Amino acid sequence: MTTPNRRPASPSGPAIGGIPVPDSTLAREATELIRDVTDDLLYHHSRRVYLFGAHHGHHQGLDFDPELLYVGALFHDLGLTGKFRTSQQRFELDGADEARAFLTARGIPEDRARLAWEAIALHTTPEIPHHMAPEIALVSAGVELDVLGIGYDTLPTATREAVVAAHPRPDFKRRILHAFHAGLAHRPATTFGNVKADVLDRFEEGYTRPNFVRIIEDSPWPE
């Protein structure tokens, strides 16, 4: 018996570091799409996000849909790619919208597709995702481990080495910051209220960080 509103377990391909990787038609199509539109940096990063997130989920005994987690991980940085260089919404929303469209076009119910949307839309918002559905929490956990190193010491060395061997991260810190900058420089206002404001503060000449207190004080209200 399956959990209500949860898809049956999807087929898995060869595991990486003991972590099963979905090998359904949907997962293969997602891989092909992301491989075609991202460079090695974002592709390998996104696969690591899935692997680290799934490992965390298995370790915590969470009941999650591997396909939704996989799509959420693969699409989470899609908004940083060239396709969205004229977009004026948050890059997280670009990727979230694309993931939801991808899933619903393949017959995934809207309530399930929305989990992937929320996972991507919230992956730069600290803490809140970890109190939501497992698929949402685990995308954030994977991102936090791969980008920020949160949980690095709790990941078995053999697992970490196997994941990085399959999906290398040469000069990753410098290159991912460059990718963030390139994807955000044309829409600086969208970084207000999330961690990406730090990127433009560091790398964008002339950038002035919006200040929440000043916005309140300068609002048109007389008092």
N, C-alpha and C positions, 0 to 999 in steps of 0.2 A: 504493500500500500504506500502510495506517495503522499507527501504532505500536501494539503489543499493549496492550490495556486502555485505549486512548485513543480517544475518540469522533471521528468524522470532523468536519472543520471545519464550524462552524455558519454559517448565512447571516448576513451583516452588513448593517446599515442604513447610513444616512449616517454617514460618519466625522466625528469632532469633533477638530479640531486634527491631522488626519491619522491619528487612532487609530480603527480599526474598532470598531464597537459591535455585539455579537451581536443578531440580529433573528429568532431562531428562535422557535417557539411557546413553548418553555420560558423563554427570556429575556423575552418579552413578558408571560408570566404572572407571572414574578418582578417585573417592573417594576410591573405593575398592583397586585400584592399590597402591595409596599412603598410605593407611592404612596398606597394607601388607608389604611395604618396608621401612616405617619410624617408629620411636618410637613415644611415646605420645608427647614428646616435639615438634618435628617438625610437626607432624600431627595437633596438636591443634594450633600451631603458624601459620601454613599455612591456616587453616580455619579462624583464626582471621584476617589474612591479607586480605582474600576475603571479610569478613564482614565489616571490617573497610574501605577497598577500595570502596566497593559497597555503603556504607553509604555516603562516601564523594562524590561519583559520583551522587547519587540521590540528595544530598543536593546542589550540584553545577549545577544540571539540565543537566548533560552530557548524551549523547546518546551513551550507550556502550552495548556490547554484554555480558550478564552475564555469558554465558558458557565459552567464551574465557577468561574473567577475572577470573573465577573460576579455570580453568585449569592453567592459568598463576600463580595464587596464590598457588595452590596445588603443582605445580612442581618447584617452584622457588628455594627451598633449596634442591632439590633431589640430587644435586651434592655433598652434604655433607655426604651422606649415604655410607655405606660400599661398595656398588657396585662400587664406584668410587675411592677407596683407592689407585689405581695404576694410575689413570688418571693424565696426565701432562698438561691438559689445564685448563683454569679458571673454577672453579666449576659452575659459572653461565652458561657457555656454555654447560656443561654436562646436567644440568636441561633443558636448552632451547632446546637442540637437542632431548632429550627424549620427551618433550612436543610436538614438531613439528611432530615427528614420530608418537606419539599417535594420534594426530589430523588427520593427513593425512591418516593414516590407517583406519580411520573411516569416510572418505569421505569429510572431511573439505577441502575446496580449499586452495591451497598453499598461496595465498595472505592473507587469514584469519589466517592460521596457523602461518604465519610469524609474525603476531602481538603478539601472545603468545611468540614466540621465542624472539622477541625484548624486550618484557616486562621483561622476565626473564634475558636475557643477560645484560640488562642495570640497573637492580634493585639496584646495589651497586654504580651506577654512579650518583652523586648528580645533581639535577636541570634539566639536559637535558631531562629525561623522561617526565617531566611535560609540555614540549612543543611539545609532540608527541601525537599520537592517544590516546583516552580516556583509552582503555584497558591497554596501556603501562603506562600511567600516574597513573592509579589507583592501579596497583600492587605496584608501588613505594610508593604511598601515604599510602597504607596499611602496607607495611614494615616499613616505617618511623614512623608511629604511634605506631605500636606494639613493635618495637625494640628501637627506639630513643625517643619516647614520643612526636614527633612532631604532634601538633594538639590535644593533650590530653585534654586541657582545653576547646576546642571547641566542643568536643563530649558530647552529653547529658549524664548525669550521669546514667540514667536508661538504656540507650543503652549500655554504657560501662559495666555496671554490668550484663546485660543480656548476652552479648557476653562472658564475662569471666566466668559466671556461666556455660554456655554451653561448653566452651573450656578453662579450667583453666590454669593458668600460675604460678604454685608453683615454687619458687626459679628461676624464668625465667632468670633474668639477668645473674646469674652465669652459669646456664646450657646452655644458648644459646652461651655464649662466649666459653664454653668448646666444644660445637659442632662445632663452627667455627674453633677453634684450631685443633680439631681432623681431620676435613675435609681439612685443608690447610697445615698442617705441612710437608707433603710429597711433596708439590709443592710450595715452598715459592716464586719462581720467578713469579708465576701467580698473586701475590698480588701487584706487582708494578703498581702504577698508580691508585689504587682504595683504598677504605677505609679499606679493610681487612689487609693491611700491619700493621695497628695499633694492630691487634690481635696478630700477630706473634711477633711484637716488645715487647708486654707485656708478652706473655706466652711461647715463644720458646727460650730456652737458646742458646746463641751463634748466634742468628739471627742478621744479619746486613741489615738494611734497604737500598735498592738501592737508589741512589741519582741521580736525573735527571741531575743536573748541572755537577756532576763528570763524568757521562756517556758522556756528550758532550765534556768536557775537555779532557777525555782520549780516545776519538774516534781516529781512524787511520788517520783522515784528518790532514794535517800539519798546517792548520790555519782555 
